[in-house]
Amino acid sequence: MSEVKKTTTENKAKEVATGAAATVASDIYGSGQKRGQGAGAGNRGPRRNDRRDDRPKDDMEQRILEIARVTRVMAGGKRMNFRACVAIGDKKGNVGVGLGKGADVTMAVNKAVNRAKKVMVNVPMVNETIPHAVVLKLGAAKLMLKPAKKGRGVIAGGVTRIILELAGVKNVTSKALGSNNKVNNARCTIEALRTLRRPEVKEVKKAKSEVKEIKK
């Protein structure tokens, strides 16, 4: 009888020890269901990241030209807003400038970017420079652009330099002759790039071959 009692007591002690160990393990590591949920969540994480990586990325680069704080007088006082002038471009000939207003800077920049995407300009280039010289006057702003030799670089200042770099023009000479207002100069630069004409490619070789055939 004593041996049977000892065996029963030992079995009970083992059960208690096993239950205590299981309780401590569940408190520390969590139950199997929670671990499964955690593993599932961990598996869902990379899938979301993969979906984000598969999304098409916008290759447009944006630069903020000016941020100004503007106020409007209302019946109850003054209402303060922000105005942002942003230039975007892909450095492959496409560039645009937009103006946006909002209650905060982020909203104003987003509006300006959306506006700039709608008024993009394609800049014709020859040997990494503009095809011909142009002088344009828009309001109080006046701008002069001239082509430059390879290796000369972008000789410009202010917003004109930023817009030309975003357009991908690597060699050009410019001079702002009118206003110092950034918004007016940016608009004048865009209009000057819009007026550039594409060079006509003449088929000289065919003409020479036709002349030779006539002589024969």
PyMOL commands that place a pseudoatom at each C-alpha (Angstrom):
pseudoatom trace, name=CA, resn=MET, resi=1, chain=A, elem=C, hetatm=0, pos=[0.000, 0.000, 0.000]
pseudoatom trace, name=CA, resn=SER, resi=2, chain=A, elem=C, hetatm=0, pos=[2.798, 2.345, 0.824]
pseudoatom trace, name=CA, resn=GLU, resi=3, chain=A, elem=C, hetatm=0, pos=[4.317, 1.811, -2.613]
pseudoatom trace, name=CA, resn=VAL, resi=4, chain=A, elem=C, hetatm=0, pos=[0.978, 2.550, -4.331]
pseudoatom trace, name=CA, resn=LYS, resi=5, chain=A, elem=C, hetatm=0, pos=[0.585, 5.784, -2.318]
pseudoatom trace, name=CA, resn=LYS, resi=6, chain=A, elem=C, hetatm=0, pos=[4.133, 6.851, -3.231]
pseudoatom trace, name=CA, resn=THR, resi=7, chain=A, elem=C, hetatm=0, pos=[3.436, 6.221, -6.941]
pseudoatom trace, name=CA, resn=THR, resi=8, chain=A, elem=C, hetatm=0, pos=[0.190, 8.201, -6.812]
pseudoatom trace, name=CA, resn=THR, resi=9, chain=A, elem=C, hetatm=0, pos=[1.878, 11.090, -5.011]
pseudoatom trace, name=CA, resn=GLU, resi=10, chain=A, elem=C, hetatm=0, pos=[4.697, 11.183, -7.554]
pseudoatom trace, name=CA, resn=ASN, resi=11, chain=A, elem=C, hetatm=0, pos=[2.220, 11.209, -10.454]
pseudoatom trace, name=CA, resn=LYS, resi=12, chain=A, elem=C, hetatm=0, pos=[0.288, 14.088, -8.887]
pseudoatom trace, name=CA, resn=ALA, resi=13, chain=A, elem=C, hetatm=0, pos=[3.512, 16.031, -8.340]
pseudoatom trace, name=CA, resn=LYS, resi=14, chain=A, elem=C, hetatm=0, pos=[4.483, 15.502, -11.992]
pseudoatom trace, name=CA, resn=GLU, resi=15, chain=A, elem=C, hetatm=0, pos=[1.037, 16.695, -13.166]
pseudoatom trace, name=CA, resn=VAL, resi=16, chain=A, elem=C, hetatm=0, pos=[1.272, 19.794, -10.980]
pseudoatom trace, name=CA, resn=ALA, resi=17, chain=A, elem=C, hetatm=0, pos=[4.794, 20.489, -12.234]
pseudoatom trace, name=CA, resn=THR, resi=18, chain=A, elem=C, hetatm=0, pos=[3.708, 20.028, -15.840]
pseudoatom trace, name=CA, resn=GLY, resi=19, chain=A, elem=C, hetatm=0, pos=[0.687, 22.311, -15.366]
pseudoatom trace, name=CA, resn=ALA, resi=20, chain=A, elem=C, hetatm=0, pos=[2.802, 24.981, -13.685]
pseudoatom trace, name=CA, resn=ALA, resi=21, chain=A, elem=C, hetatm=0, pos=[5.394, 24.808, -16.454]
pseudoatom trace, name=CA, resn=ALA, resi=22, chain=A, elem=C, hetatm=0, pos=[2.685, 25.093, -19.101]
pseudoatom trace, name=CA, resn=THR, resi=23, chain=A, elem=C, hetatm=0, pos=[1.158, 28.094, -17.306]
pseudoatom trace, name=CA, resn=VAL, resi=24, chain=A, elem=C, hetatm=0, pos=[4.519, 29.867, -17.050]
pseudoatom trace, name=CA, resn=ALA, resi=25, chain=A, elem=C, hetatm=0, pos=[5.321, 29.090, -20.689]
pseudoatom trace, name=CA, resn=SER, resi=26, chain=A, elem=C, hetatm=0, pos=[1.945, 30.430, -21.830]
pseudoatom trace, name=CA, resn=ASP, resi=27, chain=A, elem=C, hetatm=0, pos=[2.438, 33.596, -19.758]
pseudoatom trace, name=CA, resn=ILE, resi=28, chain=A, elem=C, hetatm=0, pos=[5.904, 34.186, -21.233]
pseudoatom trace, name=CA, resn=TYR, resi=29, chain=A, elem=C, hetatm=0, pos=[5.511, 33.016, -24.820]
pseudoatom trace, name=CA, resn=GLY, resi=30, chain=A, elem=C, hetatm=0, pos=[1.757, 33.106, -25.232]
pseudoatom trace, name=CA, resn=SER, resi=31, chain=A, elem=C, hetatm=0, pos=[-0.577, 30.296, -26.180]
pseudoatom trace, name=CA, resn=GLY, resi=32, chain=A, elem=C, hetatm=0, pos=[-0.286, 28.295, -29.360]
pseudoatom trace, name=CA, resn=GLN, resi=33, chain=A, elem=C, hetatm=0, pos=[-3.201, 30.185, -30.922]
pseudoatom trace, name=CA, resn=LYS, resi=34, chain=A, elem=C, hetatm=0, pos=[-1.546, 33.534, -30.246]
pseudoatom trace, name=CA, resn=ARG, resi=35, chain=A, elem=C, hetatm=0, pos=[1.740, 32.288, -31.649]
pseudoatom trace, name=CA, resn=GLY, resi=36, chain=A, elem=C, hetatm=0, pos=[-0.108, 31.119, -34.737]
pseudoatom trace, name=CA, resn=GLN, resi=37, chain=A, elem=C, hetatm=0, pos=[-1.738, 34.519, -35.067]
pseudoatom trace, name=CA, resn=GLY, resi=38, chain=A, elem=C, hetatm=0, pos=[1.616, 36.175, -34.667]
pseudoatom trace, name=CA, resn=ALA, resi=39, chain=A, elem=C, hetatm=0, pos=[3.146, 33.940, -37.307]
pseudoatom trace, name=CA, resn=GLY, resi=40, chain=A, elem=C, hetatm=0, pos=[0.266, 34.684, -39.632]
pseudoatom trace, name=CA, resn=ALA, resi=41, chain=A, elem=C, hetatm=0, pos=[0.699, 38.372, -39.028]
pseudoatom trace, name=CA, resn=GLY, resi=42, chain=A, elem=C, hetatm=0, pos=[4.397, 37.981, -39.725]
pseudoatom trace, name=CA, resn=ASN, resi=43, chain=A, elem=C, hetatm=0, pos=[3.581, 36.224, -42.976]
pseudoatom trace, name=CA, resn=ARG, resi=44, chain=A, elem=C, hetatm=0, pos=[1.142, 38.949, -43.947]
pseudoatom trace, name=CA, resn=GLY, resi=45, chain=A, elem=C, hetatm=0, pos=[3.774, 41.637, -43.391]
pseudoatom trace, name=CA, resn=PRO, resi=46, chain=A, elem=C, hetatm=0, pos=[6.163, 40.677, -46.208]
pseudoatom trace, name=CA, resn=ARG, resi=47, chain=A, elem=C, hetatm=0, pos=[3.263, 40.225, -48.615]
pseudoatom trace, name=CA, resn=ARG, resi=48, chain=A, elem=C, hetatm=0, pos=[2.192, 43.812, -47.980]
pseudoatom trace, name=CA, resn=ASN, resi=49, chain=A, elem=C, hetatm=0, pos=[5.774, 44.976, -48.482]
pseudoatom trace, name=CA, resn=ASP, resi=50, chain=A, elem=C, hetatm=0, pos=[5.984, 43.031, -51.742]
pseudoatom trace, name=CA, resn=ARG, resi=51, chain=A, elem=C, hetatm=0, pos=[2.811, 44.701, -52.949]
pseudoatom trace, name=CA, resn=ARG, resi=52, chain=A, elem=C, hetatm=0, pos=[4.244, 48.094, -52.107]
pseudoatom trace, name=CA, resn=ASP, resi=53, chain=A, elem=C, hetatm=0, pos=[7.436, 47.321, -54.039]
pseudoatom trace, name=CA, resn=ASP, resi=54, chain=A, elem=C, hetatm=0, pos=[5.453, 46.226, -57.088]
pseudoatom trace, name=CA, resn=ARG, resi=55, chain=A, elem=C, hetatm=0, pos=[3.683, 49.547, -57.368]
pseudoatom trace, name=CA, resn=PRO, resi=56, chain=A, elem=C, hetatm=0, pos=[4.912, 51.810, -60.213]
pseudoatom trace, name=CA, resn=LYS, resi=57, chain=A, elem=C, hetatm=0, pos=[7.165, 54.542, -58.895]
pseudoatom trace, name=CA, resn=ASP, resi=58, chain=A, elem=C, hetatm=0, pos=[6.950, 58.128, -60.098]
pseudoatom trace, name=CA, resn=ASP, resi=59, chain=A, elem=C, hetatm=0, pos=[10.257, 59.177, -61.665]
pseudoatom trace, name=CA, resn=MET, resi=60, chain=A, elem=C, hetatm=0, pos=[9.440, 62.880, -61.335]
pseudoatom trace, name=CA, resn=GLU, resi=61, chain=A, elem=C, hetatm=0, pos=[11.711, 64.929, -59.113]
pseudoatom trace, name=CA, resn=GLN, resi=62, chain=A, elem=C, hetatm=0, pos=[10.213, 67.933, -57.367]
pseudoatom trace, name=CA, resn=ARG, resi=63, chain=A, elem=C, hetatm=0, pos=[11.833, 71.078, -56.005]
pseudoatom trace, name=CA, resn=ILE, resi=64, chain=A, elem=C, hetatm=0, pos=[10.163, 73.778, -53.944]
pseudoatom trace, name=CA, resn=LEU, resi=65, chain=A, elem=C, hetatm=0, pos=[10.824, 77.189, -55.474]
pseudoatom trace, name=CA, resn=GLU, resi=66, chain=A, elem=C, hetatm=0, pos=[9.067, 79.347, -52.875]
pseudoatom trace, name=CA, resn=ILE, resi=67, chain=A, elem=C, hetatm=0, pos=[6.813, 79.041, -49.845]
pseudoatom trace, name=CA, resn=ALA, resi=68, chain=A, elem=C, hetatm=0, pos=[4.987, 82.180, -48.732]
pseudoatom trace, name=CA, resn=ARG, resi=69, chain=A, elem=C, hetatm=0, pos=[2.529, 82.851, -45.944]
pseudoatom trace, name=CA, resn=VAL, resi=70, chain=A, elem=C, hetatm=0, pos=[-0.487, 84.795, -47.148]
pseudoatom trace, name=CA, resn=THR, resi=71, chain=A, elem=C, hetatm=0, pos=[-3.350, 86.270, -45.140]
pseudoatom trace, name=CA, resn=ARG, resi=72, chain=A, elem=C, hetatm=0, pos=[-6.901, 87.099, -46.142]
pseudoatom trace, name=CA, resn=VAL, resi=73, chain=A, elem=C, hetatm=0, pos=[-9.007, 89.550, -44.189]
pseudoatom trace, name=CA, resn=MET, resi=74, chain=A, elem=C, hetatm=0, pos=[-12.365, 88.079, -43.177]
pseudoatom trace, name=CA, resn=ALA, resi=75, chain=A, elem=C, hetatm=0, pos=[-15.283, 89.412, -41.150]
pseudoatom trace, name=CA, resn=GLY, resi=76, chain=A, elem=C, hetatm=0, pos=[-13.999, 87.800, -37.942]
pseudoatom trace, name=CA, resn=GLY, resi=77, chain=A, elem=C, hetatm=0, pos=[-10.348, 88.644, -38.509]
pseudoatom trace, name=CA, resn=LYS, resi=78, chain=A, elem=C, hetatm=0, pos=[-7.496, 87.410, -40.676]
pseudoatom trace, name=CA, resn=ARG, resi=79, chain=A, elem=C, hetatm=0, pos=[-7.279, 83.912, -42.136]
pseudoatom trace, name=CA, resn=MET, resi=80, chain=A, elem=C, hetatm=0, pos=[-3.744, 82.649, -42.736]
pseudoatom trace, name=CA, resn=ASN, resi=81, chain=A, elem=C, hetatm=0, pos=[-2.842, 80.276, -45.594]
pseudoatom trace, name=CA, resn=PHE, resi=82, chain=A, elem=C, hetatm=0, pos=[0.333, 79.088, -47.294]
pseudoatom trace, name=CA, resn=ARG, resi=83, chain=A, elem=C, hetatm=0, pos=[1.270, 79.415, -50.954]
pseudoatom trace, name=CA, resn=ALA, resi=84, chain=A, elem=C, hetatm=0, pos=[3.785, 77.038, -52.528]
pseudoatom trace, name=CA, resn=CYS, resi=85, chain=A, elem=C, hetatm=0, pos=[5.470, 77.247, -55.924]
pseudoatom trace, name=CA, resn=VAL, resi=86, chain=A, elem=C, hetatm=0, pos=[6.855, 73.847, -56.988]
pseudoatom trace, name=CA, resn=ALA, resi=87, chain=A, elem=C, hetatm=0, pos=[8.765, 72.696, -60.069]
pseudoatom trace, name=CA, resn=ILE, resi=88, chain=A, elem=C, hetatm=0, pos=[8.818, 69.058, -61.185]
pseudoatom trace, name=CA, resn=GLY, resi=89, chain=A, elem=C, hetatm=0, pos=[10.761, 67.323, -63.934]
pseudoatom trace, name=CA, resn=ASP, resi=90, chain=A, elem=C, hetatm=0, pos=[12.177, 63.983, -65.032]
pseudoatom trace, name=CA, resn=LYS, resi=91, chain=A, elem=C, hetatm=0, pos=[15.509, 65.354, -66.390]
pseudoatom trace, name=CA, resn=LYS, resi=92, chain=A, elem=C, hetatm=0, pos=[14.555, 63.901, -69.782]
pseudoatom trace, name=CA, resn=GLY, resi=93, chain=A, elem=C, hetatm=0, pos=[12.981, 67.000, -71.318]
pseudoatom trace, name=CA, resn=ASN, resi=94, chain=A, elem=C, hetatm=0, pos=[9.722, 67.200, -69.333]
pseudoatom trace, name=CA, resn=VAL, resi=95, chain=A, elem=C, hetatm=0, pos=[9.273, 69.974, -66.780]
pseudoatom trace, name=CA, resn=GLY, resi=96, chain=A, elem=C, hetatm=0, pos=[6.408, 71.893, -65.203]
pseudoatom trace, name=CA, resn=VAL, resi=97, chain=A, elem=C, hetatm=0, pos=[5.705, 74.564, -62.590]
pseudoatom trace, name=CA, resn=GLY, resi=98, chain=A, elem=C, hetatm=0, pos=[2.620, 74.754, -60.389]
pseudoatom trace, name=CA, resn=LEU, resi=99, chain=A, elem=C, hetatm=0, pos=[1.213, 77.079, -57.739]
pseudoatom trace, name=CA, resn=GLY, resi=100, chain=A, elem=C, hetatm=0, pos=[-0.954, 75.886, -54.856]
pseudoatom trace, name=CA, resn=LYS, resi=101, chain=A, elem=C, hetatm=0, pos=[-2.530, 77.255, -51.691]
pseudoatom trace, name=CA, resn=GLY, resi=102, chain=A, elem=C, hetatm=0, pos=[-3.584, 75.439, -48.552]
pseudoatom trace, name=CA, resn=ALA, resi=103, chain=A, elem=C, hetatm=0, pos=[-4.138, 75.655, -44.824]
pseudoatom trace, name=CA, resn=ASP, resi=104, chain=A, elem=C, hetatm=0, pos=[-0.730, 74.030, -44.234]
pseudoatom trace, name=CA, resn=VAL, resi=105, chain=A, elem=C, hetatm=0, pos=[2.486, 73.647, -46.205]
pseudoatom trace, name=CA, resn=THR, resi=106, chain=A, elem=C, hetatm=0, pos=[1.904, 69.982, -47.094]
pseudoatom trace, name=CA, resn=MET, resi=107, chain=A, elem=C, hetatm=0, pos=[-1.497, 70.677, -48.618]
pseudoatom trace, name=CA, resn=ALA, resi=108, chain=A, elem=C, hetatm=0, pos=[-0.144, 73.626, -50.594]
pseudoatom trace, name=CA, resn=VAL, resi=109, chain=A, elem=C, hetatm=0, pos=[2.784, 71.566, -51.957]
pseudoatom trace, name=CA, resn=ASN, resi=110, chain=A, elem=C, hetatm=0, pos=[0.500, 68.695, -52.989]
pseudoatom trace, name=CA, resn=LYS, resi=111, chain=A, elem=C, hetatm=0, pos=[-1.811, 71.068, -54.848]
pseudoatom trace, name=CA, resn=ALA, resi=112, chain=A, elem=C, hetatm=0, pos=[1.157, 72.704, -56.567]
pseudoatom trace, name=CA, resn=VAL, resi=113, chain=A, elem=C, hetatm=0, pos=[2.554, 69.310, -57.659]
pseudoatom trace, name=CA, resn=ASN, resi=114, chain=A, elem=C, hetatm=0, pos=[-0.809, 68.222, -59.072]
pseudoatom trace, name=CA, resn=ARG, resi=115, chain=A, elem=C, hetatm=0, pos=[-1.084, 71.511, -60.946]
pseudoatom trace, name=CA, resn=ALA, resi=116, chain=A, elem=C, hetatm=0, pos=[2.463, 71.194, -62.329]
pseudoatom trace, name=CA, resn=LYS, resi=117, chain=A, elem=C, hetatm=0, pos=[1.721, 67.691, -63.662]
pseudoatom trace, name=CA, resn=LYS, resi=118, chain=A, elem=C, hetatm=0, pos=[-1.167, 69.085, -65.713]
pseudoatom trace, name=CA, resn=VAL, resi=119, chain=A, elem=C, hetatm=0, pos=[0.922, 71.800, -67.405]
pseudoatom trace, name=CA, resn=MET, resi=120, chain=A, elem=C, hetatm=0, pos=[4.067, 69.857, -68.281]
pseudoatom trace, name=CA, resn=VAL, resi=121, chain=A, elem=C, hetatm=0, pos=[6.301, 71.184, -71.075]
pseudoatom trace, name=CA, resn=ASN, resi=122, chain=A, elem=C, hetatm=0, pos=[8.503, 69.055, -73.337]
pseudoatom trace, name=CA, resn=VAL, resi=123, chain=A, elem=C, hetatm=0, pos=[11.808, 70.815, -73.993]
pseudoatom trace, name=CA, resn=PRO, resi=124, chain=A, elem=C, hetatm=0, pos=[13.541, 70.065, -77.322]
pseudoatom trace, name=CA, resn=MET, resi=125, chain=A, elem=C, hetatm=0, pos=[17.302, 69.569, -76.906]
pseudoatom trace, name=CA, resn=VAL, resi=126, chain=A, elem=C, hetatm=0, pos=[20.256, 69.219, -79.268]
pseudoatom trace, name=CA, resn=ASN, resi=127, chain=A, elem=C, hetatm=0, pos=[23.557, 67.949, -77.878]
pseudoatom trace, name=CA, resn=GLU, resi=128, chain=A, elem=C, hetatm=0, pos=[22.345, 68.518, -74.285]
pseudoatom trace, name=CA, resn=THR, resi=129, chain=A, elem=C, hetatm=0, pos=[21.489, 72.181, -74.938]
pseudoatom trace, name=CA, resn=ILE, resi=130, chain=A, elem=C, hetatm=0, pos=[18.587, 74.173, -76.352]
pseudoatom trace, name=CA, resn=PRO, resi=131, chain=A, elem=C, hetatm=0, pos=[18.315, 74.400, -80.169]
pseudoatom trace, name=CA, resn=HIS, resi=132, chain=A, elem=C, hetatm=0, pos=[18.329, 78.208, -80.446]
pseudoatom trace, name=CA, resn=ALA, resi=133, chain=A, elem=C, hetatm=0, pos=[18.407, 81.443, -78.449]
pseudoatom trace, name=CA, resn=VAL, resi=134, chain=A, elem=C, hetatm=0, pos=[15.199, 82.971, -77.120]
pseudoatom trace, name=CA, resn=VAL, resi=135, chain=A, elem=C, hetatm=0, pos=[14.294, 86.223, -75.362]
pseudoatom trace, name=CA, resn=LEU, resi=136, chain=A, elem=C, hetatm=0, pos=[10.868, 86.388, -73.723]
pseudoatom trace, name=CA, resn=LYS, resi=137, chain=A, elem=C, hetatm=0, pos=[9.075, 89.042, -71.682]
pseudoatom trace, name=CA, resn=LEU, resi=138, chain=A, elem=C, hetatm=0, pos=[6.132, 87.954, -69.537]
pseudoatom trace, name=CA, resn=GLY, resi=139, chain=A, elem=C, hetatm=0, pos=[4.644, 90.671, -67.365]
pseudoatom trace, name=CA, resn=ALA, resi=140, chain=A, elem=C, hetatm=0, pos=[7.459, 92.280, -65.410]
pseudoatom trace, name=CA, resn=ALA, resi=141, chain=A, elem=C, hetatm=0, pos=[9.832, 89.332, -65.944]
pseudoatom trace, name=CA, resn=LYS, resi=142, chain=A, elem=C, hetatm=0, pos=[12.204, 89.179, -68.898]
pseudoatom trace, name=CA, resn=LEU, resi=143, chain=A, elem=C, hetatm=0, pos=[14.470, 86.211, -69.626]
pseudoatom trace, name=CA, resn=MET, resi=144, chain=A, elem=C, hetatm=0, pos=[17.176, 85.417, -72.146]
pseudoatom trace, name=CA, resn=LEU, resi=145, chain=A, elem=C, hetatm=0, pos=[18.282, 81.851, -72.957]
pseudoatom trace, name=CA, resn=LYS, resi=146, chain=A, elem=C, hetatm=0, pos=[21.179, 80.941, -75.239]
pseudoatom trace, name=CA, resn=PRO, resi=147, chain=A, elem=C, hetatm=0, pos=[22.631, 77.563, -76.224]
pseudoatom trace, name=CA, resn=ALA, resi=148, chain=A, elem=C, hetatm=0, pos=[26.104, 76.708, -74.955]
pseudoatom trace, name=CA, resn=LYS, resi=149, chain=A, elem=C, hetatm=0, pos=[28.893, 74.325, -75.957]
pseudoatom trace, name=CA, resn=LYS, resi=150, chain=A, elem=C, hetatm=0, pos=[29.261, 70.915, -74.373]
pseudoatom trace, name=CA, resn=GLY, resi=151, chain=A, elem=C, hetatm=0, pos=[30.980, 71.127, -70.992]
pseudoatom trace, name=CA, resn=ARG, resi=152, chain=A, elem=C, hetatm=0, pos=[29.955, 74.730, -70.415]
pseudoatom trace, name=CA, resn=GLY, resi=153, chain=A, elem=C, hetatm=0, pos=[27.340, 73.810, -67.800]
pseudoatom trace, name=CA, resn=VAL, resi=154, chain=A, elem=C, hetatm=0, pos=[24.190, 75.577, -66.689]
pseudoatom trace, name=CA, resn=ILE, resi=155, chain=A, elem=C, hetatm=0, pos=[24.970, 79.260, -66.284]
pseudoatom trace, name=CA, resn=ALA, resi=156, chain=A, elem=C, hetatm=0, pos=[21.861, 80.499, -64.539]
pseudoatom trace, name=CA, resn=GLY, resi=157, chain=A, elem=C, hetatm=0, pos=[20.654, 81.540, -61.142]
pseudoatom trace, name=CA, resn=GLY, resi=158, chain=A, elem=C, hetatm=0, pos=[17.602, 81.323, -58.945]
pseudoatom trace, name=CA, resn=VAL, resi=159, chain=A, elem=C, hetatm=0, pos=[14.535, 79.462, -60.123]
pseudoatom trace, name=CA, resn=THR, resi=160, chain=A, elem=C, hetatm=0, pos=[15.732, 79.437, -63.737]
pseudoatom trace, name=CA, resn=ARG, resi=161, chain=A, elem=C, hetatm=0, pos=[18.628, 77.165, -62.833]
pseudoatom trace, name=CA, resn=ILE, resi=162, chain=A, elem=C, hetatm=0, pos=[16.366, 74.755, -60.943]
pseudoatom trace, name=CA, resn=ILE, resi=163, chain=A, elem=C, hetatm=0, pos=[13.896, 74.500, -63.832]
pseudoatom trace, name=CA, resn=LEU, resi=164, chain=A, elem=C, hetatm=0, pos=[16.631, 73.954, -66.428]
pseudoatom trace, name=CA, resn=GLU, resi=165, chain=A, elem=C, hetatm=0, pos=[18.234, 71.237, -64.302]
pseudoatom trace, name=CA, resn=LEU, resi=166, chain=A, elem=C, hetatm=0, pos=[14.894, 69.461, -63.839]
pseudoatom trace, name=CA, resn=ALA, resi=167, chain=A, elem=C, hetatm=0, pos=[14.346, 69.657, -67.592]
pseudoatom trace, name=CA, resn=GLY, resi=168, chain=A, elem=C, hetatm=0, pos=[17.667, 67.904, -68.213]
pseudoatom trace, name=CA, resn=VAL, resi=169, chain=A, elem=C, hetatm=0, pos=[19.422, 70.773, -70.001]
pseudoatom trace, name=CA, resn=LYS, resi=170, chain=A, elem=C, hetatm=0, pos=[23.132, 70.425, -69.181]
pseudoatom trace, name=CA, resn=ASN, resi=171, chain=A, elem=C, hetatm=0, pos=[24.637, 73.315, -71.156]
pseudoatom trace, name=CA, resn=VAL, resi=172, chain=A, elem=C, hetatm=0, pos=[22.893, 76.668, -71.421]
pseudoatom trace, name=CA, resn=THR, resi=173, chain=A, elem=C, hetatm=0, pos=[23.454, 80.355, -70.703]
pseudoatom trace, name=CA, resn=SER, resi=174, chain=A, elem=C, hetatm=0, pos=[20.668, 82.489, -69.256]
pseudoatom trace, name=CA, resn=LYS, resi=175, chain=A, elem=C, hetatm=0, pos=[20.116, 85.930, -67.821]
pseudoatom trace, name=CA, resn=ALA, resi=176, chain=A, elem=C, hetatm=0, pos=[17.121, 87.366, -65.937]
pseudoatom trace, name=CA, resn=LEU, resi=177, chain=A, elem=C, hetatm=0, pos=[16.672, 90.939, -67.137]
pseudoatom trace, name=CA, resn=GLY, resi=178, chain=A, elem=C, hetatm=0, pos=[13.449, 91.938, -65.418]
pseudoatom trace, name=CA, resn=SER, resi=179, chain=A, elem=C, hetatm=0, pos=[11.777, 91.240, -62.090]
pseudoatom trace, name=CA, resn=ASN, resi=180, chain=A, elem=C, hetatm=0, pos=[13.296, 89.394, -59.129]
pseudoatom trace, name=CA, resn=ASN, resi=181, chain=A, elem=C, hetatm=0, pos=[9.967, 87.766, -58.239]
pseudoatom trace, name=CA, resn=LYS, resi=182, chain=A, elem=C, hetatm=0, pos=[10.466, 83.993, -58.175]
pseudoatom trace, name=CA, resn=VAL, resi=183, chain=A, elem=C, hetatm=0, pos=[6.964, 83.096, -59.318]
pseudoatom trace, name=CA, resn=ASN, resi=184, chain=A, elem=C, hetatm=0, pos=[7.098, 85.491, -62.286]
pseudoatom trace, name=CA, resn=ASN, resi=185, chain=A, elem=C, hetatm=0, pos=[10.562, 84.290, -63.280]
pseudoatom trace, name=CA, resn=ALA, resi=186, chain=A, elem=C, hetatm=0, pos=[9.456, 80.655, -63.051]
pseudoatom trace, name=CA, resn=ARG, resi=187, chain=A, elem=C, hetatm=0, pos=[6.458, 81.306, -65.306]
pseudoatom trace, name=CA, resn=CYS, resi=188, chain=A, elem=C, hetatm=0, pos=[8.645, 83.249, -67.740]
pseudoatom trace, name=CA, resn=THR, resi=189, chain=A, elem=C, hetatm=0, pos=[11.157, 80.384, -67.870]
pseudoatom trace, name=CA, resn=ILE, resi=190, chain=A, elem=C, hetatm=0, pos=[8.429, 77.833, -68.613]
pseudoatom trace, name=CA, resn=GLU, resi=191, chain=A, elem=C, hetatm=0, pos=[6.991, 80.002, -71.382]
pseudoatom trace, name=CA, resn=ALA, resi=192, chain=A, elem=C, hetatm=0, pos=[10.470, 80.503, -72.866]
pseudoatom trace, name=CA, resn=LEU, resi=193, chain=A, elem=C, hetatm=0, pos=[11.003, 76.733, -72.948]
pseudoatom trace, name=CA, resn=ARG, resi=194, chain=A, elem=C, hetatm=0, pos=[7.546, 76.292, -74.475]
pseudoatom trace, name=CA, resn=THR, resi=195, chain=A, elem=C, hetatm=0, pos=[8.403, 78.615, -77.381]
pseudoatom trace, name=CA, resn=LEU, resi=196, chain=A, elem=C, hetatm=0, pos=[11.491, 76.605, -78.380]
pseudoatom trace, name=CA, resn=ARG, resi=197, chain=A, elem=C, hetatm=0, pos=[11.198, 75.098, -81.849]
pseudoatom trace, name=CA, resn=ARG, resi=198, chain=A, elem=C, hetatm=0, pos=[12.313, 71.593, -82.678]
pseudoatom trace, name=CA, resn=PRO, resi=199, chain=A, elem=C, hetatm=0, pos=[15.195, 71.388, -85.167]
pseudoatom trace, name=CA, resn=GLU, resi=200, chain=A, elem=C, hetatm=0, pos=[14.340, 70.041, -88.607]
pseudoatom trace, name=CA, resn=VAL, resi=201, chain=A, elem=C, hetatm=0, pos=[16.470, 67.117, -89.749]
pseudoatom trace, name=CA, resn=LYS, resi=202, chain=A, elem=C, hetatm=0, pos=[17.333, 67.593, -93.427]
pseudoatom trace, name=CA, resn=GLU, resi=203, chain=A, elem=C, hetatm=0, pos=[18.038, 64.570, -95.562]
pseudoatom trace, name=CA, resn=VAL, resi=204, chain=A, elem=C, hetatm=0, pos=[21.318, 65.752, -97.067]
pseudoatom trace, name=CA, resn=LYS, resi=205, chain=A, elem=C, hetatm=0, pos=[22.653, 62.305, -97.967]
pseudoatom trace, name=CA, resn=LYS, resi=206, chain=A, elem=C, hetatm=0, pos=[19.688, 61.477, -100.181]
pseudoatom trace, name=CA, resn=ALA, resi=207, chain=A, elem=C, hetatm=0, pos=[20.016, 64.801, -101.963]
pseudoatom trace, name=CA, resn=LYS, resi=208, chain=A, elem=C, hetatm=0, pos=[23.698, 64.144, -102.697]
pseudoatom trace, name=CA, resn=SER, resi=209, chain=A, elem=C, hetatm=0, pos=[22.976, 60.658, -104.028]
pseudoatom trace, name=CA, resn=GLU, resi=210, chain=A, elem=C, hetatm=0, pos=[20.267, 62.058, -106.324]
pseudoatom trace, name=CA, resn=VAL, resi=211, chain=A, elem=C, hetatm=0, pos=[22.708, 64.662, -107.671]
pseudoatom trace, name=CA, resn=LYS, resi=212, chain=A, elem=C, hetatm=0, pos=[25.279, 61.942, -108.422]
pseudoatom trace, name=CA, resn=GLU, resi=213, chain=A, elem=C, hetatm=0, pos=[22.691, 59.870, -110.269]
pseudoatom trace, name=CA, resn=ILE, resi=214, chain=A, elem=C, hetatm=0, pos=[21.691, 62.881, -112.381]
pseudoatom trace, name=CA, resn=LYS, resi=215, chain=A, elem=C, hetatm=0, pos=[25.338, 63.546, -113.315]
pseudoatom trace, name=CA, resn=LYS, resi=216, chain=A, elem=C, hetatm=0, pos=[25.841, 59.941, -114.409]
for i in range(1, 216): cmd.bond("trace and resi %d" % i, "trace and resi %d" % (i + 1))
show_as sticks, trace
zoom trace
